[in-house]
């Protein structure tokens, strides 16, 4: 497109120069006579120069129009290209910011959830420590106790009551059945990971349990 514009400008410049000259006077004597122009009167020669000049002027106007059209197309294409680049860069930048913000919010939400879970587990353990071992002791110690009533085994949802009044529910998916011996069954409550507890039952397995609270009044072992 640039080479085309250059060519049109060159032609236009050359045409303008010729338009300012007299056609008949620019001819050599030989060409003047060969064209039969010597037979014309001065008025006829002037009319001929006028016609040639008008034709050349039309060519100049057409060249100017073509030049303006080419310039307009060139500028429009350049503007479109720059606009497209600017819009693309802006969209890319906004998309990057949005994705980064979304990832940042997701990470912060996960951190808050983890912190809440940790705080909740710690709070539960602290409460259970107080229930299991009243007094001023801070560190947890394993609780040894006996079950109330006859022991026939356990499954998920079985509630086991200790002689000190504590009630624990089995949250293990496994199950265990045993015949009643008629004797007090000794158990030990030991801590697990992430705030979990296990009940080690004498000859009765080791289910995972959850503390429910204290019974209305401690019951004596039967």
N, C-alpha and C positions, 0 to 999 in steps of 0.2 A: 504493500500500500504506500509506503514511503517513497519507493522508486517511481511509482505512478504519479505521485504528487510532484516530485521533482521534475519529471518529464513535462507535465502540464504547465508548470511554472515557466520552464524554458521556452516552450512553444508560445506561451502567452507573452513573454517578454519580447520574443522575436516578432510576433505579429504586431505588437504595439509600435515597434520601430518602423515597420513597413507601412503601417496605417498613416503615419505622419508624412510619408513621402508621396510625390506625384508619380502615378504609374507611368504616364507617357514620358515624363522627363527622366525617369530612372532607366528607360530602355536605351540600348546602344543605337546609333544611327542605322546600323545594318538591320537590327531587329525591328526598328521603327518602320523602315521602308518595306521589309519583308512582310510585316503585318498589314501593309496597305494603309497605314495611318497617315501617310503623307497626303492622301486624297481628302482627308477630313479638314473641315474648317476649324479655326480656333475655338468656336463655341462647341463644336462637336467633340473636339479633344477634351475640353473642360467637362462636358457631360460624361464622357468616358471615364475621366479621372474621378468624377463624383460617384459614378456607379461602382467603380472598383473600391473606392474608399468606403462606401456603404457596406459592400460585401465584407471587406476586411473588418469593419466595426462589428458586424454581426458575429464574425468568428471570434473576435475579442470578447464579446459579451458571453458567448457560449463557453469559451475557455474559462472566463471568470466564474460562471455558474458551476461548471464542472469542478473547478478548484475549490469553491466554497463547499460543495457537496462532499468532496473527498476529505477536506479538513474537518467537517462536521462529523463524518463517520469515524475518522481517526480519533477525534477527541471523545466522542461518545463511547467507543470501544475501550479507550484508556480509562475513562471514568467508571464504566461498568466493571472492568477488571479490578481497579483499585477498591471499588465499593464491595465487590465480592470478597476480596482478600480481607478487608476490614471486618465485614460481617462474620466471616468464617473464624477469624481470630477472636472476635468478641464472644461468639457462641462457644468456641473451644475453652476460652478462659472461664466463662460462667459455668460451663458443665464441669470443669475441673474443680472449681470452688464448691459447687453443689455436692459433688461426690465426696470431696474431702470433708465437708461439713457433716454429711450423712454418716461417713465412717467414724468421724470423731464422736458424734452423738451416740452411735451404736456402742463404741468402746466404753464411753462414759457410763452408759446404761448397764453394760455388763459388769463394770467395776462396782457400780452402786448395788447391783443385785448380789454380787459376791460378798460385798461388805455387809449387806443386810443379813444374808444367810449366816455369815460368820458370827455376827453379833447375836443373831437369834439362837444359834447353837450354843454360844458361850453363855447367854442368859439362861437357857434351859439347864445347862450343866450346873451353873451356879445355884439355881433354885433346887435342883435335885440334891446337890451336895448338902444344902441346909436341911432338907428333909431326911436324907439318909443318916446324917451325922450331926445332930443338934449340938450347939455350942459355939465356940469361937475358932474352931479349927478351919483352916482354909484349904489345905490339900485334901483330895478325896482319898478315902480308905475303903477297901472292899468290905461290904456288909455281909456278915454271916447271920443267918436266921433259920427259922423252921416254918413250914407251910401249915396253915390252919385247915383242919379237916382231912379227910382221906384223899390221897393222891391217886388218880387213875390215868394220868397222862396229860397230854396237851395237844392243841392244834391252833391254827390262826384264830385269834379272838378269845381264847381261853383266858379267864381272869384268875390269877393266883394271888391269894391273900396271905401275908406273912403274919407271924405271931405278934409283931409290933404294930400291926394295924395297917401297914402299907399294902396297897393293891397294885398289881402289875398285870398288864395284858400282853399276851403273846402276839407278836407281829411277824413271826417266822412263817414261811410258806410250807415248811415241813410239818410232820406230825409224829407223835410218840404215844404209844399206849402201854400201860403197865398194870398188873394186878395190884390191888391194895394190900399193903403189908400190915396195916393196923398200927404201925409205928410212926412217930414223927419223922418227916422227911426234911433233911437239912438242905439248905440252898445257900448259894453265894451270889450276890449281885456284883458283877465286875464291869468296868467301863470298856466300851469299844471305841471305834473311830467316829469322828463327825457327830459326837453327842449321843451315840448309841450305847445300849446296855444289854448285857447278856445275863441270864439266870442259869447258873450251873446247879443242876438238880441231882441230888444223890441218887445214882442209878436211874436217872430219868432224862438224860440228854442235856443239851445246852442251847435252848431257844433264845432268839433275840426278843427282848421285851421292852415295853414302854411304861413309864410310871404314870398311874392314873390319879393317885392321891391317897390320903389316909381314910381308913374306915371310920365310921362314927365312933366306935369304941374298940380298943384292942381286945382281941379274943384269945382265950387261953387255948393252947394246943390240945386236941382231943387224943 
